[in-house]
Amino acid sequence: YNDNRGELTAIYHYSNSHPVYNYATQSAPFVYVGDGSVREFGDFALGTTSYLPVDNEMVYRDMRTGELKKTNLYDASQNRGSEFTLMNNYTWDNGLNWKTVMKYDHSLGSLVYQTPMSLDQNEAGINYLYEAVDGSMQPYTGEYVQSRMSCLNRGFIDSFMFTTELSRKVNNSTWRLGLNEWYYDVDYTSSTTMYDQSVPMDGSYPVRLYNADYATYSGRTYAGSGCYYDFNKNASEYYKGHENKLALYFTHDWDITDKLNLYYGARLEYQALRGENAAVTNANGEYVGRFANYYLGATAPDGTKIAPTSMSYDWLNYALTAAVTYKLTKEFGFTGDFTYITQHPKIENFAPATLPNTDKISVPLGRAGIYYNNEWLSLTSLFSYISKTNNNSTLNLQHKTAAGQTEIMAAPLNYDIKTLGWTTDVVARPFKGFDLHFLFTYQKPTYKKYETSVTFSDGYVGSINATGNIVAEIPEVIVEIDPSYMITKDLKIWTSFRYFSKTYANINDAYYFNGRWETFGGLNWQVNKKLALGCTVVNFLNQTGAKGSIAGAELIEKEDAGQYAGHVMAGSYIRPFTVEFSASLKF
């Protein structure tokens, strides 16, 4: 509008999805050899065999009402949203530019974890039954039993985001002045439930196991049978309320000379948090942990009534940043930047049974290095340092009691983290149509002040001191090689080879997985201005193996890891060979 000085955009976006595969299906049993490798458990193929019972049902106790309810994986993973966006961009004749973005989102957010916990041998004295195809209950004689925790996370969310910014280029510099207003309102619970399942060596679907001795609810018609237990005892969560962030920021991008550029900025934010959670204290002022059949309105074993606890906080956060680039020649130069950010806990940090550490969170980040650019090569190499204080987290620790039953307790903790790193990024174009991207990263993220403990029902104290350990699941070396070639101006073929070095599979760095390659490739065809087609192949070299963490291994120490060589364990795995086709139509 106004002779193209301004542009106004209005967008409505609706989504409705059920991503059942994200955290529910990506686990499998395997044999941990002990040298960083794994082998498949019988005929159970990693990545292509299901480790979930075929019925996909879940019975849980509603955290808000205490009602027993039944759902399934599809319904419990629903995400639905209606989003309205307005964007305005206007430039005056004097070069002053004004940008405004306003967004409102009304949504239902869900995420289902079906986390494997302890994997134990089927011991004598535990009378496990399973439902056969004909509906009869039969004794389970398999060698292993897998316990599994279902976490049904669901939030009802209303959020509003508004940003307005003025900017202007004056001679050899550009300045920006902006305002953020971010409002987030949520009503969230995570209900948890436990069940046991078989661990089939023949690759068949697992079956749920029933044990009337300690199960608390039977979802079946078989008299006296039980399947689900320990409702909301482990990782159940609750919070309801809103947080508002109002911030003012500015930046200045300044070419001091033809060779020297300076960029700097600052942001000041007011954060207000109001609402309630379920961090309940007893008569002695001690936090009441989760227990079986926990919900708002329940009575704890010590007689404490579980009721919402109000929370109200006001904080000031700030961020400072500066970057400098010096061009030694037209193609070669030095670059460096430093950012210092302060934060405070977000509303989701108030979900567990205890209040989080509400002290200031500090995140300093510094980088320095060189760059080189010419017609066919672009190279950047940087050394970096980053740390973060007062991370709030919760661990689910497992222990087998004297009675032979696996008990899971939630242990909240607060810790720091830091890492040094070196990254080199190269993009080469040696001849027309061919691009080669190469990325090398070396890093060593370590825990600081990582200590927590929990007392189990039999008096055993499970403690962790991971201070100085390398962060679990994070490789020290990452290599990425991405060649691509434009066969024609509309047809592109590409591949990606990614290497991840040795990673630790538990917090105590007792278990580990050897380095691995992951491969991707594809073909993209822009048929015309409206239609684009694509084909992507995941893991075209058909590698197999485990990755991530090993379920139930948090309390295993380094000196004890050797005795578990050759044991059957459960965890996540490398994506299997997959072919994906896509089509995009624009009109």
C-alpha positions in Angstrom: 0.0 0.0 0.0 0.9 3.7 -0.4 3.1 3.3 -3.5 4.7 0.1 -2.1 6.0 1.9 1.0 4.1 -0.5 3.1 3.1 -4.1 3.2 0.4 -5.7 5.4 0.1 -9.5 5.7 -2.6 -11.5 7.5 -2.3 -15.2 8.1 -4.5 -17.8 9.6 -3.0 -21.2 10.3 -4.8 -24.3 11.6 -3.2 -27.6 12.5 -4.3 -31.0 13.8 -1.7 -33.7 14.2 -1.1 -36.9 16.2 2.7 -37.5 16.2 2.6 -40.9 17.9 6.1 -41.8 16.7 8.2 -39.1 18.4 8.8 -40.4 21.9 6.5 -43.4 22.2 8.0 -45.8 19.6 11.7 -45.1 19.5 13.0 -47.7 21.9 14.1 -51.3 21.6 15.9 -54.1 23.5 19.5 -55.0 22.7 22.5 -56.7 24.2 25.1 -54.3 25.5 28.4 -56.0 24.7 30.5 -53.9 27.0 33.0 -52.4 24.5 30.7 -49.6 23.3 28.9 -51.8 20.8 25.5 -53.6 20.9 24.1 -56.7 19.2 20.5 -57.4 18.4 18.4 -59.4 20.9 17.4 -62.6 19.2 15.2 -61.7 16.1 14.3 -58.3 17.4 15.6 -56.0 14.7 16.5 -52.5 15.8 14.4 -49.8 14.1 11.9 -52.1 12.3 10.4 -54.1 15.1 7.8 -52.6 17.4 8.5 -52.6 21.1 5.0 -51.4 22.1 2.0 -53.7 22.9 -0.3 -53.8 19.9 -3.4 -52.5 21.7 -1.7 -49.1 22.4 -4.1 -48.4 25.3 -3.2 -46.5 28.5 -5.1 -46.3 31.8 -4.2 -43.3 34.0 -5.4 -41.3 36.9 -6.3 -37.7 36.0 -4.0 -35.3 37.9 -6.7 -32.7 38.3 -9.7 -34.8 39.3 -8.3 -38.2 40.5 -10.6 -40.1 38.0 -9.3 -43.3 36.4 -9.5 -42.9 32.7 -8.6 -44.9 29.6 -7.1 -43.5 26.4 -5.0 -44.6 23.5 -1.7 -43.5 21.9 -3.5 -41.7 19.0 -5.9 -39.7 21.1 -3.4 -38.9 23.8 -0.9 -37.4 21.3 -3.3 -34.9 19.7 -1.9 -31.4 18.9 -4.4 -28.8 17.7 -3.9 -25.1 17.1 -5.5 -22.0 15.6 -3.0 -19.2 15.0 -3.6 -15.7 13.8 -0.8 -13.5 12.6 -0.6 -9.8 11.4 2.6 -8.3 10.0 3.2 -4.8 8.9 6.3 -3.3 7.2 6.5 0.4 6.3 9.4 2.5 5.1 9.3 6.4 5.0 11.0 8.5 2.4 13.8 9.3 4.9 14.7 5.6 5.2 13.1 5.0 8.6 11.6 1.5 8.6 8.9 0.2 10.9 8.2 -3.5 11.4 5.4 -4.9 13.5 4.5 -8.6 14.1 1.5 -9.7 16.2 0.5 -13.3 16.7 -2.2 -15.1 18.8 -2.2 -18.9 19.2 -5.0 -20.9 20.8 -3.9 -24.5 21.1 -3.9 -27.9 22.6 -0.5 -29.4 23.0 0.2 -33.0 23.8 3.2 -35.3 24.0 3.3 -39.0 25.1 6.4 -40.6 26.4 6.4 -44.4 26.6 9.7 -44.7 28.4 11.3 -48.1 29.0 12.4 -48.3 32.7 13.9 -51.4 34.2 14.5 -54.5 32.2 14.8 -57.5 34.5 14.8 -61.3 34.4 11.5 -62.9 35.0 12.0 -64.0 38.6 10.3 -66.9 40.3 7.5 -65.9 42.7 6.0 -63.2 40.5 3.0 -64.7 38.8 2.8 -62.8 35.5 -0.1 -63.6 33.2 -0.8 -62.4 29.7 -4.0 -62.5 27.6 -3.7 -65.0 24.8 -5.3 -64.5 21.3 -8.4 -66.5 22.4 -8.9 -64.2 25.4 -7.8 -66.6 28.0 -5.1 -65.7 30.6 -1.9 -67.7 30.4 1.2 -67.8 32.5 4.1 -65.8 31.1 7.3 -67.9 30.8 9.5 -65.5 28.9 13.0 -64.8 30.2 12.7 -61.0 30.6 10.2 -58.4 31.8 10.3 -54.8 30.7 8.6 -52.1 32.9 7.5 -49.0 31.0 6.3 -45.6 32.2 3.7 -43.7 30.2 3.8 -39.9 30.6 0.7 -38.3 29.2 1.6 -34.6 28.8 -1.2 -32.2 27.9 -1.5 -28.4 28.0 -4.2 -26.0 27.1 -2.4 -22.9 25.8 -3.1 -19.3 24.9 -0.2 -17.2 23.8 0.2 -13.7 22.4 3.4 -12.3 20.9 3.9 -8.7 19.8 7.1 -7.2 18.4 7.5 -3.7 17.0 10.8 -2.3 15.7 12.1 0.9 14.2 15.4 0.8 12.1 17.3 3.2 10.0 20.5 3.1 8.0 22.6 6.3 8.5 25.8 6.7 6.5 27.9 3.6 7.5 25.7 2.3 10.3 22.3 0.7 11.0 20.5 1.1 14.3 17.4 -0.7 15.5 15.1 0.0 18.5 12.4 -2.6 19.4 9.8 -3.7 21.9 8.7 -7.2 22.8 5.5 -8.2 24.5 5.1 -11.9 25.1 2.2 -13.4 27.0 1.8 -17.1 27.7 -1.1 -18.7 29.6 -1.2 -22.5 30.2 -3.1 -25.2 32.1 -0.8 -28.3 32.0 -0.6 -31.7 33.6 1.5 -34.8 33.1 -0.2 -38.0 34.3 2.0 -41.1 34.6 1.2 -44.7 34.8 3.3 -47.9 34.9 2.8 -51.3 33.3 5.0 -54.4 32.5 5.4 -56.1 29.2 7.1 -59.1 27.6 10.4 -58.9 25.8 10.0 -61.2 22.8 13.1 -62.6 21.2 11.2 -63.7 18.1 10.4 -60.1 17.0 6.7 -60.5 17.7 4.6 -57.7 19.3 5.1 -57.5 23.1 2.2 -58.3 25.3 1.1 -56.6 28.6 1.8 -58.6 31.7 -0.7 -58.8 34.6 0.2 -59.2 38.2 -2.7 -59.1 40.7 -0.2 -58.9 43.7 0.7 -55.2 43.2 -1.3 -53.8 40.3 -3.9 -51.2 41.2 -6.3 -51.3 38.3 -7.5 -53.8 35.8 -8.5 -52.5 32.4 -9.5 -56.1 31.4 -12.5 -58.2 32.2 -10.4 -61.1 33.6 -11.3 -61.3 37.3 -8.4 -60.5 39.6 -5.9 -59.5 37.0 -4.0 -56.3 37.1 -1.8 -54.4 34.6 -1.4 -50.7 35.5 0.2 -49.5 38.7 1.9 -46.6 40.5 -0.4 -43.9 39.0 1.3 -40.5 39.1 4.0 -41.8 41.4 7.0 -41.0 39.2 7.2 -38.0 36.9 3.7 -36.5 37.2 3.5 -32.8 36.9 1.1 -29.9 37.2 1.2 -26.1 36.7 -1.4 -23.5 35.8 -1.0 -19.8 35.2 0.7 -17.3 33.0 4.0 -15.5 32.5 4.4 -12.1 30.8 7.6 -10.8 29.3 7.9 -7.1 28.4 11.3 -6.1 26.9 13.0 -3.2 25.2 16.1 -3.8 23.0 18.4 -1.9 20.7 21.3 -2.9 18.3 23.8 -0.9 16.3 25.7 -2.3 13.3 28.6 0.1 12.5 31.2 0.0 9.8 33.8 2.1 11.6 36.2 1.8 8.6 36.3 -0.2 5.4 38.1 -2.9 7.4 36.5 -2.7 10.8 32.9 -3.5 11.7 31.4 -3.3 15.2 28.0 -4.7 16.2 26.6 -4.3 19.7 23.2 -4.4 21.5 21.3 -4.8 24.7 17.9 -6.0 25.8 16.2 -5.4 29.2 13.2 -7.6 30.1 10.6 -7.6 32.8 9.3 -11.1 33.6 6.2 -11.6 35.6 5.0 -15.1 36.6 1.7 -15.9 38.3 -0.2 -19.2 38.9 -0.2 -22.4 40.9 1.6 -25.8 41.0 1.6 -28.9 43.2 4.8 -28.3 45.2 3.1 -29.1 48.5 4.8 -29.0 52.0 3.8 -31.0 55.1 3.5 -29.8 58.7 7.3 -30.0 59.1 7.9 -27.7 56.0 9.2 -30.6 53.9 8.1 -31.2 50.3 5.7 -34.0 49.9 7.0 -36.2 47.0 4.8 -37.9 44.5 3.2 -41.2 45.7 1.0 -43.8 44.1 -2.5 -42.4 43.2 -1.3 -38.8 43.5 -3.7 -36.1 42.3 -5.0 -32.7 43.4 -7.2 -33.5 46.4 -5.5 -36.7 47.4 -4.1 -37.4 50.9 -0.4 -38.2 51.2 0.7 -41.1 53.4 1.7 -38.6 56.1 -1.8 -37.1 56.1 -1.0 -34.0 54.1 -3.8 -32.9 51.8 -2.6 -32.3 48.2 -3.8 -28.9 47.0 -2.6 -26.3 44.5 0.1 -24.0 45.8 0.1 -20.4 44.5 3.3 -18.8 43.0 4.1 -15.2 42.2 7.4 -13.9 40.9 8.8 -10.7 39.3 12.2 -10.6 37.8 14.4 -8.4 35.6 16.5 -10.2 32.9 19.0 -8.6 30.6 21.2 -9.5 27.6 24.4 -7.8 26.3 26.1 -8.6 23.0 29.0 -7.3 21.0 30.8 -8.6 17.8 33.7 -7.3 15.9 35.1 -8.2 12.4 38.4 -7.0 11.0 39.1 -7.4 7.3 42.9 -8.0 7.0 42.5 -8.3 3.2 39.5 -8.4 0.9 39.2 -12.1 1.4 40.7 -12.8 4.9 39.9 -11.5 8.3 39.3 -12.0 12.0 35.9 -12.2 13.8 34.8 -12.5 17.4 31.7 -12.0 19.5 30.6 -12.1 23.1 27.1 -12.4 24.5 26.0 -12.4 28.2 22.4 -13.4 29.0 20.6 -13.6 32.3 17.3 -15.6 32.7 15.0 -16.9 35.4 12.9 -20.0 35.5 10.1 -20.4 33.1 6.6 -21.5 34.2 7.4 -25.1 33.1 10.2 -25.3 35.6 7.6 -25.3 38.4 6.1 -28.6 37.2 7.7 -31.1 39.7 6.9 -31.8 43.3 9.5 -29.2 44.6 10.0 -25.6 43.7 13.0 -24.9 41.4 16.0 -22.8 42.2 14.7 -19.3 41.4 18.2 -17.7 41.4 19.5 -15.9 38.3 20.5 -18.1 35.4 23.7 -16.8 33.6 24.7 -17.8 30.1 28.0 -16.3 28.8 29.0 -17.1 25.3 32.3 -16.1 23.6 33.7 -16.9 20.2 36.7 -15.9 18.2 38.3 -17.0 15.0 39.1 -16.4 11.3 37.2 -16.3 8.0 38.2 -16.6 4.4 35.9 -16.0 1.4 36.6 -16.0 -2.4 34.6 -16.9 -5.5 34.6 -20.6 -4.9 35.4 -21.0 -1.1 33.8 -19.8 2.1 35.5 -20.8 5.4 35.0 -19.9 9.0 36.9 -21.3 12.0 36.0 -20.4 15.5 36.9 -21.3 19.1 34.0 -20.9 21.5 33.2 -21.1 25.2 29.7 -21.3 26.7 28.3 -22.0 30.2 25.0 -22.0 31.9 24.2 -21.8 35.7 21.2 -23.0 37.6 19.7 -25.5 35.2 16.6 -27.1 36.8 15.9 -30.7 36.0 14.3 -33.9 37.4 15.7 -37.4 37.3 13.7 -40.6 37.6 16.0 -42.9 39.6 15.4 -46.7 39.8 16.3 -49.2 42.5 15.3 -52.8 43.1 14.1 -53.2 46.6 14.8 -56.0 49.0 11.4 -57.4 48.0 12.6 -57.7 44.4 10.3 -54.9 43.1 11.7 -52.1 41.0 10.9 -48.7 42.6 11.2 -45.4 40.7 11.6 -42.1 42.5 11.8 -38.6 41.1 14.9 -36.6 42.2 14.9 -32.9 41.4 18.3 -31.2 41.0 20.0 -27.9 40.0 23.3 -27.9 38.1 25.7 -25.9 35.9 27.1 -26.9 32.6 30.0 -25.6 30.5 31.9 -26.4 27.3 34.9 -25.4 25.2 34.6 -25.9 21.4 36.2 -25.5 18.0 34.1 -25.3 14.9 35.2 -25.1 11.3 32.6 -24.6 8.5 33.5 -24.8 4.8 31.4 -24.3 1.7 33.2 -25.0 -1.6 32.0 -24.6 -5.1 34.9 -26.0 -7.3 32.8 -26.1 -10.5 29.4 -25.0 -11.7 26.5 -26.8 -10.1 28.5 -28.6 -7.4 28.5 -27.6 -3.8 30.4 -29.2 -0.9 29.6 -28.3 2.7 32.0 -29.5 5.4 31.5 -29.0 9.1 33.8 -30.1 11.9 33.1 -29.6 15.6 35.1 -30.5 18.7 33.4 -29.9 22.1 33.6 -31.2 25.6 30.5 -30.2 27.6 30.8 -31.1 31.3 28.5 -31.0 34.3 29.3 -28.7 37.3 27.6 -29.1 40.7 25.6 -32.1 39.5 24.6 -33.8 42.7 21.3 -35.3 43.9 19.9 -38.1 45.9 16.7 -39.8 46.9 15.7 -42.3 49.6 13.7 -45.3 48.5 11.0 -47.1 50.6 13.5 -49.7 51.9 15.9 -47.0 53.2 18.4 -47.3 50.3 19.8 -43.9 49.3 20.3 -43.5 45.6 22.8 -40.7 45.0 24.5 -39.2 41.9 27.6 -37.0 41.8 28.3 -36.4 38.1 30.3 -33.2 38.6 33.1 -33.1 36.0 31.5 -35.8 33.8 30.9 -35.3 30.1 27.3 -34.6 29.4 25.4 -37.8 28.5 24.4 -38.3 24.8 26.6 -35.5 23.5 29.5 -36.4 21.2 32.9 -34.7 21.5 33.4 -34.7 17.7 30.8 -34.1 15.0 31.7 -34.2 11.3 29.2 -33.3 8.5 29.9 -33.8 4.8 27.2 -32.6 2.4 27.9 -32.7 -1.3 25.2 -31.7 -3.8 24.9 -31.2 -7.5 22.5 -29.4 -9.8 21.9 -31.9 -12.7 19.8 -29.2 -14.3 18.6 -25.9 -13.1 15.5 -27.7 -11.7 16.9 -31.0 -10.6 19.2 -31.4 -7.6 20.8 -34.5 -6.1 22.4 -34.4 -2.6 23.8 -36.6 0.1 24.8 -36.0 3.7 27.3 -38.0 5.8 27.3 -37.3 9.5 29.7 -38.7 12.1 29.1 -38.7 15.8 32.0 -39.8 18.1 31.7 -41.8 21.3 28.8 -40.8 23.5 28.0 -41.8 27.1 24.7 -43.5 27.7 24.2 -42.6 31.4 24.9 -39.6 33.6 27.7 -41.3 35.5 29.6 -42.0 32.2 29.5 -45.7 33.0 28.0 -46.9 29.7 28.9 -45.6 26.3 28.3 -46.1 22.6 31.0 -46.1 20.0 31.2 -43.5 17.3 28.8 -43.9 14.3 28.0 -42.6 10.9 24.5 -41.6 9.8 23.7 -41.1 6.1 21.0 -39.3 4.1 20.5 -38.6 0.4 17.8 -37.3 -1.9 16.6 -35.9 -5.2 14.7 -32.6 -5.5 12.8 -31.6 -8.7 11.2 -28.3 -9.2 8.7 -29.4 -11.9 7.4 -25.9 -12.5 6.6 -22.7 -10.5 3.8 -24.5 -8.6 4.9 -28.1 -8.2 8.0 -29.5 -6.4 8.7 -33.2 -5.9 11.2 -34.8 -3.7 12.6 -38.2 -2.6 14.7 -38.6 0.6 16.6 -41.8 1.7 17.5 -42.1 5.3 20.4 -44.3 6.3 21.0 -45.5 2.8 24.1 -47.5 4.0 21.7 -49.4 6.3 23.7 -49.0 9.5 22.2 -50.3 12.7 22.9 -49.7 16.4 21.9 -48.0 19.6 22.2 -44.3 20.5 21.1 -41.9 23.2 20.8 -43.3 26.8 20.2 -46.7 28.4 16.9 -46.9 30.3 17.2 -47.3 34.1 21.0 -46.9 34.2 21.2 -43.6 36.1 22.6 -45.0 39.3 25.2 -47.3 37.7 28.8 -46.2 38.5 31.8 -46.6 36.3 33.4 -49.2 38.5 30.3 -51.3 38.2 29.7 -51.1 34.5 31.9 -54.1 33.6 29.5 -56.6 35.3 26.7 -55.6 32.9 28.6 -56.6 29.8 26.4 -59.0 27.8 23.2 -58.0 29.6 20.0 -57.2 27.8 19.1 -53.5 28.0 16.7 -51.0 26.4 17.3 -47.7 24.7 16.9 -45.8 21.5 18.4 -46.6 18.1 19.7 -45.3 14.8 17.0 -44.6 12.3 16.4 -47.5 10.0 16.6 -47.5 6.2 13.7 -45.3 5.1 12.5 -43.9 1.8 10.3 -40.8 1.9 8.5 -39.1 -0.9 7.2 -35.5 -0.8 5.2 -33.1 -3.0 4.6 -29.4 -2.6 2.0 -27.5 -4.4 1.8 -23.7 -4.4 -1.1 -21.7 -5.8 
